[in-house]
């Protein structure tokens, strides 16, 4: 019985140390995180550590990964999409054919996950998922609900590449 108690105590210490080491560098909360993965998942929050995504989910759950040195970004409901990769593909041509109808999420996936696949780098980027690079964009309007004629006017308020903020404006300027 004493041996079992010691084993449990050692395991508890190991798990506590691991949980402390798992603190995120950056946590983005209260948003609409469009993963552009094959399931089309949408989450409220994302946590980043060492340039990679370590968690996606509900804000209350992901917030637990924040430590005292974690940069916490309140998205105020804004939409986050994966960063786009320029491989000079012409995915838009699919939408110009009467035989093909492209949904907005399909188009986003073509320009993010599809481009990463085309560049032979889809294991690391192109969609927002645990283990992938934190290449993401916080948009000024909701990509999923904005009228079609306004999509071309969407722009980034915050851009992260490999978990590092490379562009910020407005309320997000303090994170640059």
C-alpha positions, 0 to 999 in steps of 0.5 A, spaced: 500 500 500 505 504 501 509 503 495 502 504 491 501 511 495 509 513 493 507 511 485 501 515 485 505 521 489 511 521 483 506 520 478 502 526 480 508 530 481 510 528 474 503 530 471 503 537 475 510 539 472 508 537 465 502 541 466 506 547 468 511 546 462 505 546 457 503 553 459 502 557 452 506 563 449 499 566 446 492 564 447 487 567 443 480 567 446 472 569 444 473 568 437 471 564 431 477 560 429 476 557 422 480 551 422 480 549 414 481 542 416 477 536 412 472 536 418 470 544 417 471 545 425 470 552 428 473 553 435 472 559 440 480 559 442 487 557 440 493 556 444 500 557 441 507 555 444 513 555 441 510 557 434 505 551 434 498 550 436 497 546 442 490 547 443 483 549 440 477 549 443 472 552 448 475 559 451 474 557 458 478 550 456 483 553 452 484 559 457 487 554 462 493 554 458 495 561 460 500 562 465 502 569 468 507 570 462 502 568 457 499 573 452 492 573 452 488 576 446 481 577 446 478 576 439 471 579 441 468 575 436 472 576 430 474 570 425 481 567 425 483 563 418 489 560 417 494 564 413 494 563 406 500 560 402 502 563 395 503 557 390 500 561 384 494 556 383 488 558 380 483 555 384 478 561 383 477 558 376 473 552 379 468 557 381 467 560 374 465 554 371 457 553 371 458 545 372 462 547 379 459 551 385 464 553 390 462 554 397 466 559 401 469 554 406 471 550 400 474 556 397 478 558 403 480 551 404 483 551 397 487 557 398 490 555 405 490 547 406 490 546 398 496 551 397 500 547 403 498 540 400 501 543 393 507 546 396 508 539 400 508 542 406 501 540 409 503 536 415 506 543 418 501 548 415 495 550 411 490 549 416 489 550 424 490 544 428 494 541 434 501 541 432 501 545 426 505 552 425 501 558 428 500 561 421 493 565 422 490 571 420 484 575 425 480 578 420 476 585 420 469 582 418 466 575 419 469 571 412 463 566 413 457 571 414 460 577 410 456 579 403 460 576 397 461 582 394 465 584 400 470 578 401 475 582 397 475 588 402 477 583 408 483 585 411 488 582 417 487 586 423 493 581 426 497 576 423 501 571 426 507 567 422 510 561 426 506 564 432 510 570 432 506 577 430 508 580 424 502 585 423 497 588 427 493 594 427 487 597 431 486 594 438 491 589 436 497 594 435 499 593 442 501 585 441 506 587 435 
